Amino acid sequence: MKGILLAGGAGTRLYPITIPISKQIIPVYDKPMIYYPLSTLIASGINDILVITTKKDIDLFKTLLKDGSQWGCSISYAIQNRPNGIAESFIIAEEFIDSENVALILGDNIFYFPSLKNVISNSINTKGATIFAYHVSDPSRYGVVDFTPENKIISIEEKPKYPKSNYAIPGFYFFDNQVIEYAKNIQPSDRGELEITDVIKRYYQDKQLKVIKMDKGTAWLDTGTVGSLMEASQFVHVLENRQGLKVGCVEEQAYLMNYINAKQLKQLSAQFNNGYGEYLKTLLNA
């Protein structure tokens, strides 16, 4: 399976912070924002990743992430010229995806998902699509999925005025190879974008959509506003300091997935003359 990390957009809700720099480069506590979704892909067993971004920001990401080989990954890059919608990612990435299945994660979504590896290995379909459901207090801001206690999907709505459930669909999805053709055949929405919800609905109509409810030990954080960005940083700060762990640590996930060995991790830790480097060293003694 391949992975797409969408790191486009102008980040206008974070102006003036994002006038000179991509939103996904700015820090969330002690790491660049993009480290968090990247580490989620790696923890999912995906190490062939395409970063889709803007022409203005692509060199920033190449400087930060390079080709991914330092983490035992392959990271390539593509440009989305205009914000034509999340679903356009699959059209841009058609050659990259080739004949494989693909996961898509949004570059401003942060997940704390300790059970992710088990969920992926036991629950993700090789045929069709899989979405997650996360309980929120304000579902009208999101795509919303309604489903039975047996996880049978009843309906999917995009930012409904009167939501049928409190379960939002986070920006992390798994699709089989049909997604390319589905994305090509949907029509732009009223706001002129190819909506990911329309792709998901197509899978639902074809009875090829599965939903996984994220359990109470997980967290999903959106960083699209100044307030939510601050809350995400505070969450990561509290969790890391109280539990002595790291959220969104790319090097750690690469090591746990055996994409890099102990010698390579030690070399990576030597680059950081701070607490981040010290944390990487503790992994060698775990």
HUNOR-V765800 format. One line per field, one symbol per residue. ss: DSSP state (h for helix, s for strand, l for the rest). phi: phi as a letter, one per 30 degrees, with the letter a starting at -180 (. if undefined). psi: psi as a letter, one per 30 degrees, with the letter a starting at -180 (. if undefined). A space follows every 50 residues. Layout:
ss = ???
phi = ???
psi = ???
//
This chain:
ss = lssssslllllhhhllllllllhhhlssllsshhhhhhhhhhhllllsss sssllllhhhhhhhhlllhhhllssssssllllllllhhhhhlhhhhlll lsssssllsssslllhhhhhhhhlllllssssssslllhhhlssssslll llssssssllllllllsslllsssslllhhhhhhhllllllllllhhhhh hhhhhlllssssslllllsssslllhhhhhhhhhhhhhhhhhhllllllh hhhhhhlllllhhhhhhhhlllllhhhhhhhhhlll
phi = .cbccdbciciddcddecdcbdedcddchcbdededddddddddicbcbc ccbcddceddddddchciddciccccbbccdbdcjdddedddcedddhcc dbcbbddcccbcbeceeddddcbdddcjbbbcbbdbdbdddbdbccadec iddcabbchddbddaccdcddbbbbdddedddddcdceddcicddddddd ddddddhbcbccdddddcbbbccdbdddddddddddedddddcicbcidd dddddddidbcddddddddddccaddddddddddcd
psi = klkkjjhalfhffgkgegeflkefflkjcglkefeeeeeeeefggkgjkk jkaleefefeeeeefbgfffggljklklkjeligleffeeeegeeeebgl lkkkkkfgkkkjiegeeeeefffkkfkalkllkkklfiffflkkkkllfg gkkelkkjhkeikflgjljlhjlklafffeeeefflkkafggljkeeeee eeeeeghgkkkkkklfglkkkkhfleeeeeeeeeeeeeeeeefglkkgje eeeeeeggflaeeeeeeefffjhafeeeeeefffg.
//
